[in-house]
Amino acid sequence: MPRSASRSGAASIAAIRERIIRCRRCPELRRYCAAIATHKKREFAHDVYWGKPVPNLGAADARLLIVGLAPAAHGGNRTGRMFTGDGSADWLARSLFAHGFATQPTSVRRGDGYALIDAFMTAAIRCAPPGNKPTPRQMSNCASHLAAELDALARIEVVVPLGKIGFDTIVRHLRARGFQSRSGMLRFAHGAEFELRDVHNRRLTLLCSYHPSRQNTNTGKLSQAMLDQVFARARQLIGRPRTSLPSSAELSAAR
């Protein structure tokens, strides 16, 4: 990618982050997130909650795209960073670090040194929804943020949706951009892999994973080994890790 294109993508991502944080398209979700920030979980009683829409994480030249569902009420909604400060974050950070996609195996709080390497993290919806169940209208209201991110991400090679909602969301966006599967219908299943191409013959690999939620990890539906296998395959598809660490701007965004 030309350096000017890289700078343009970075500027676009920074602007998108600001729009996400200021977004008020779902006032009921803004009220819900603010209420959680006021009536805190006991173990986080002394924390200052973020309580706003949670922006994306990662750099514009990333080759791996991770698509989650939404910030957790006492995870991302508390810390202000995606997949940070809860059980899901613990599982995901370990897998990403093990395969060269993160600077460390823990994602606890902003400013802890955790950042993504050659990866970009986003979600179907940016506010914590009650019961982790966003409504169709809320999903629709949030869709333009993901669309803008995809416009700015010019080097994505592998997309990992975490869970069925993340899968359905990214498939809709990719189809709108002309990406289609050469192997027939796309069906979500853990470890399922699909090659997609658009009219310009640009290729993406869609690599599915169960979401590392407590509902899945506590019941044994998803093990750490299963999650590791997904990101091991992503590493295999993308190739060798980048040798350079995230820039100061990327580390600043992670804070």
C-alpha positions in Angstrom: 0.0 0.0 0.0 1.4 3.5 -0.9 2.3 5.5 2.2 -0.2 8.2 1.3 -3.0 5.6 1.1 -1.9 4.3 4.5 -2.1 7.8 6.0 -5.5 8.4 4.4 -6.8 5.1 5.9 -5.5 6.0 9.3 -7.1 9.4 9.2 -10.4 7.8 8.1 -10.3 5.3 11.0 -9.6 8.1 13.5 -12.6 10.1 12.2 -14.8 7.0 12.4 -13.8 6.4 16.0 -14.8 10.0 16.9 -18.2 9.5 15.2 -18.8 6.3 17.0 -18.0 7.8 20.4 -20.4 10.8 19.7 -23.1 8.6 18.2 -26.6 9.2 19.6 -28.7 7.2 17.1 -30.0 4.9 19.8 -30.8 7.2 22.8 -32.2 4.2 24.8 -28.8 2.5 24.5 -27.0 5.7 25.6 -29.3 5.8 28.6 -28.7 2.1 29.4 -24.9 2.4 29.2 -24.9 5.5 31.3 -27.1 3.8 33.9 -24.7 0.9 34.1 -21.8 3.4 34.6 -23.7 4.8 37.5 -24.9 1.6 39.1 -21.7 -0.3 38.9 -20.9 -4.0 39.4 -19.6 -4.4 43.0 -16.1 -5.6 42.0 -15.7 -2.5 39.8 -17.2 0.0 42.3 -14.2 2.2 42.3 -13.7 2.2 38.5 -14.7 5.2 36.3 -16.9 3.6 33.6 -16.7 4.6 30.0 -20.5 4.4 29.5 -20.5 5.4 25.8 -20.3 3.8 22.4 -17.0 1.8 22.2 -14.8 2.6 19.2 -12.9 0.1 17.0 -9.4 -1.0 17.7 -6.5 -1.5 15.3 -4.8 0.0 12.3 -6.1 0.7 8.8 -3.5 -1.5 7.1 -4.5 -4.6 9.1 -4.9 -7.9 7.3 -7.1 -9.6 9.9 -10.6 -8.3 10.7 -12.3 -9.5 13.9 -16.1 -8.9 14.2 -17.7 -9.3 17.6 -21.3 -8.7 18.8 -21.3 -5.7 21.2 -19.4 -4.3 24.2 -20.0 -6.1 27.4 -21.8 -4.1 30.1 -18.9 -4.4 32.5 -16.2 -5.1 29.9 -16.0 -2.7 27.0 -18.7 -0.4 28.4 -16.6 -0.1 31.5 -13.1 0.1 30.0 -13.9 1.9 26.7 -11.9 -0.6 24.7 -13.2 -3.6 22.7 -12.8 -7.0 24.3 -11.1 -5.6 27.4 -11.7 -6.3 31.1 -13.9 -9.4 31.0 -13.8 -13.1 30.5 -14.3 -12.9 26.8 -11.3 -10.6 26.6 -9.1 -13.0 28.5 -9.8 -15.8 26.0 -9.4 -13.7 22.9 -6.3 -11.9 24.0 -4.5 -15.2 24.8 -5.3 -16.6 21.3 -4.3 -13.3 19.5 -1.0 -13.1 21.3 -0.2 -16.7 20.8 -0.4 -16.2 17.0 1.3 -12.8 16.7 -1.8 -10.6 16.5 -1.4 -8.8 19.9 1.4 -7.3 21.9 0.5 -9.3 25.1 -1.8 -12.1 26.3 -4.0 -9.9 28.5 -6.4 -7.0 27.8 -7.4 -5.6 31.2 -7.7 -1.8 30.8 -6.8 1.1 28.5 -3.1 2.0 28.9 -2.1 -1.5 29.9 0.2 -2.0 26.8 -2.2 -4.2 24.9 -2.5 -3.4 21.2 -3.3 -5.3 18.1 -0.7 -6.3 15.5 -1.9 -6.5 11.9 -5.4 -6.9 13.2 -8.5 -4.7 13.4 -11.4 -5.3 15.8 -14.9 -4.1 15.4 -18.5 -5.1 16.3 -22.0 -5.4 15.0 -23.2 -2.8 17.5 -21.1 -0.3 19.6 -23.2 0.2 22.7 -23.8 -2.5 25.3 -27.4 -3.7 24.7 -29.6 -5.1 27.5 -29.2 -8.9 27.7 -26.6 -8.8 24.9 -29.6 -8.7 22.5 -29.7 -5.7 20.2 -32.9 -5.0 18.3 -33.0 -5.0 14.5 -33.5 -1.2 14.6 -30.4 -0.8 16.8 -28.4 -3.0 14.4 -29.6 -1.0 11.5 -28.7 2.3 13.2 -25.1 1.1 13.8 -24.5 -0.4 10.4 -23.0 2.7 8.8 -20.1 2.6 11.2 -19.1 -0.8 10.0 -19.6 0.2 6.4 -17.3 3.2 6.9 -14.7 0.9 8.5 -14.8 -1.5 5.6 -14.3 1.4 3.2 -11.1 2.4 5.1 -9.7 -1.1 5.5 -8.0 -1.8 2.1 -5.7 -4.8 3.0 -8.0 -7.2 4.8 -7.4 -10.8 3.8 -9.1 -12.8 6.6 -12.3 -12.0 8.4 -13.1 -13.8 11.7 -16.7 -13.3 12.9 -17.2 -14.2 16.6 -20.6 -15.8 16.8 -23.7 -16.0 14.6 -24.7 -12.3 14.9 -21.2 -11.2 13.9 -21.2 -13.6 11.1 -24.6 -12.5 9.7 -23.6 -8.9 10.0 -20.3 -9.1 8.2 -21.8 -11.3 5.5 -24.5 -8.7 4.7 -21.8 -6.0 4.4 -19.5 -8.1 2.2 -22.4 -9.1 -0.1 -23.3 -5.4 -0.4 -19.7 -4.9 -1.7 -20.0 -7.7 -4.2 -18.3 -10.5 -2.4 -19.7 -13.9 -3.1 -18.8 -17.5 -2.2 -17.7 -19.9 -5.0 -18.7 -22.8 -2.8 -22.4 -22.2 -2.3 -24.4 -21.1 0.7 -22.6 -19.6 3.7 -23.6 -21.3 6.9 -22.2 -20.4 10.3 -20.3 -23.1 12.2 -17.2 -23.0 14.4 -14.2 -23.4 12.2 -16.1 -23.1 8.9 -14.0 -21.5 6.2 -15.3 -19.8 3.0 -13.4 -18.1 0.2 -15.1 -15.0 -1.1 -14.3 -13.0 -4.2 -15.7 -9.7 -5.6 -16.1 -8.6 -9.2 -12.5 -7.3 -9.2 -11.4 -10.8 -8.1 -10.3 -9.5 -4.7 -10.2 -12.5 -2.4 -11.2 -12.7 1.3 -11.3 -15.7 3.6 -14.2 -15.9 6.1 -13.2 -18.0 9.1 -15.9 -18.6 11.7 -15.6 -18.9 15.4 -18.0 -19.3 18.3 -18.0 -16.2 20.5 -15.8 -16.5 23.6 -18.7 -15.6 25.8 -19.2 -17.2 29.2 -22.2 -19.0 27.8 -19.9 -20.8 25.4 -16.7 -21.1 27.5 -18.3 -22.1 30.8 -20.4 -24.9 29.1 -17.5 -26.3 27.1 -19.0 -25.3 23.8 -15.8 -23.4 23.1 -12.4 -24.3 24.5 -9.2 -22.3 24.4 -7.8 -24.9 22.0 -10.7 -24.4 19.6 -10.3 -20.7 19.7 -6.5 -21.0 19.2 -7.1 -23.2 16.1 -9.1 -20.5 14.5 -6.3 -17.9 14.9 -3.7 -20.5 14.0 -5.5 -20.9 10.7 -5.8 -17.1 10.3 -2.0 -16.9 10.8 -1.5 -19.7 8.2 -3.6 -17.9 5.7 -2.1 -14.4 6.2 1.5 -15.6 6.5 4.4 -14.6 8.7 3.7 -12.0 11.5 4.8 -8.4 10.8 8.1 -7.6 12.5 7.2 -4.1 13.3 5.2 -3.3 16.5 2.2 -1.0 16.4 3.0 2.7 15.9 2.6 5.3 18.7 -0.6 6.4 17.1 -2.0 2.9 17.2 -0.9 2.5 20.8 -2.5 5.8 21.7 -5.8 4.7 20.1 -5.6 1.5 22.3 -5.5 3.8 25.4 
